Amino acid sequence: MLPNELLEKFNRGNDCEVVIPGLEHEDGRPVTVTLPINSSTIGLHTRLSEINKRMVAIENDHVEWFNITTNEFQRLCEEYNKNLGDAAINLQDFAANFYNLVPEPLREEWLKGQNETIRLRGEYEKILRSKFYALVSNADEYVAILDVIPFQYPNYSNYLSFLGRLEIATPRRTDPEKK
């Protein structure tokens, strides 16, 4: 078999219908999309293993920093409200006036943590996209599907469910010539 024929044989994807988590038609049926899923190969699973390791590491760091900044924000609000009694404000009002209510050194320290959280969020979303690219043939044509998956930060469960379904859908390639 010529190299081009071999590449064509193993590069073709298999169309697979996958449910998009969190989306339903008006009648309650789940929304599905048909995507060309890459075949299961050692190379694919090696890439997925590496991607999954990086996902776990980044997710752990992101969750840690998200919790740190959230807890610090709540602490700053409680500190501000400590002596206000009935005049205390809620978290939403505190957030709206954060720059006026928090002294600059404390604000700058909190912003450093927030910037790290944002950086890790970007890395995590990049690694989720790379998993999609590893699983879907001609992924550039289909990557916009990730933008319709319902998402409420910091909950990535719909994305993880969708990518998990794609990973499970990778067809086990059998060589038709070896039947």
N, C-alpha and C positions, 0 to 999 in steps of 0.2 A: 504494500500500500504506500502511495506517495505521501510525503509529509503534509501537503495541503489537504489531501483527502482525510488523513488521520486527524488533523486539526478540525476540519469541518465536522467530522463524526463526533468529536468530543466537545466541541464548542457550542453545538446547538442546544438550545434550552427546550424544556418541555413545558407547554402551556399548562398552567395550573390555576384553578379558581380558589381564591383565598378570601375569607371573611375579613372585613375591615372592622376591628373591634370598636364599639362605641357608636357606630353608625347604623341606622335602621331606615328602611323605607317607611312611608306614611302608614302602610298596613302592618308594620311591625316586623317584616322580614329583614334579615340582616343584609347589609350592602356588601357585595362581593366585587372583586376585581380579578381579572385573568392576567397573569404575568408569566413570562417565559423564565422558568426556574432553571438554574444551572444544575447539571448532573452531579451526583455525589461522586467525588473523586478524593483520593488522598490529598491532593493539592488543595481542594476546596476545604476539606476538614482541617487541614493544617492551618490555613488562613483563618477559618472560623475559630479554632482554638486560641490562636493569638489574639484575635479581636475580642473574644469573650474574656480572656485574661485581662486585657487592657480595660474592657468595660467595667469589670468588677473593681479594679484598682481605682479607676477614675470615679466610679459611682461612690465608693467608700469615702474618698477624699471630698467629693462634692457634698455628700450627705453630712459629713463632719463639719465642713465649713458653713453649710446652710444652717445647721443647728446652732453653731457658734454665733453666727450673725443674728439669727432669730432670737436666741436667748439674750444676747447682749442688747438688742433693740428693746426687748421687753423689760430688761433690767434698767435701761436708761429711762424708759417711760415711768416705771415704778419709782425710780429715784427722783424724777421730776415731780411726780405726784405726791411724794412722801409727806410733805408739809402743807398740801393744798386743801385737804379735807373734802368738803362738798364741791370745791372748785376744780377737783381733779378732772383730767380729760381722758378720753378713751384712746386706744391705739391708733385709730384712723385719724383723729384730730392731731395726735402727737406726730404721726407720719407726715401729715400735711404741713406742719409747722416745724419739722425736725431741724432745719437749718437755723431757725430763730431760737429754738428752745435748748439746744445742746451746745455746750461750750466747744469751741473749735478743736482743742486737743482730743477730746472724747469723740467728736464727730469724725475727725481724720482717722483715728484708730479704727472706728467702726467701718468707715469707708474702705480701708485697706482690706478688711475681712470680706466686705461685700464685693470688692473687685476680684478677690480670689475666688469667691463663689461664682461670680459671673464667668470668669476665665474657665473654671472647671465645668460649668454648664456648657459652654461652647465646645470644650474638648469632648464632653460626653455626647453631645448631639452630633459632633463630627464622627465619632466612632460608631454611633447608631447608623449614620448614613453609609459608612464604610462597610458595615455588615450587610446593608441592603445591596450595595454595589457588588459584594462578593456573591450574594445569593441569586441575583437577577441578571439574566443575559440582557445586554444592551440597556443597562440600568439608567443611563442618561435619558432615555426615552420615557422612563416610567417614574423617575425620582419625585416628580411633582405629587405623586400619590401620597407621599409622606406628609404633605401639607394639608391633606383633608382628614387625617386621623385626629379625632378629638383629643385635646391636650389641655391640661390645666396644671401649670408649673406648681410644684416640682414633681407631679405624678406622671411618670413615664410608662405606666402599666399598659396603656393601649399600644404604644410603640413596641414595647417588649413582647406583648402578646402577638402582634402582627409579625414581627421579625421571627419569633419562635415558630409561628405557623409556616412561614416561608422556609425556615430551616428544616422543619419536619417534612415539608413537601419536596425536598430535593430528591429527585428520582434516582433510584439505584440503577446505574447504567449497566445494561447487559449487551454484549457484543452480538448483534444479530447474525453475524457470520459463524458464531460458535454454537449454534443450536443443535 
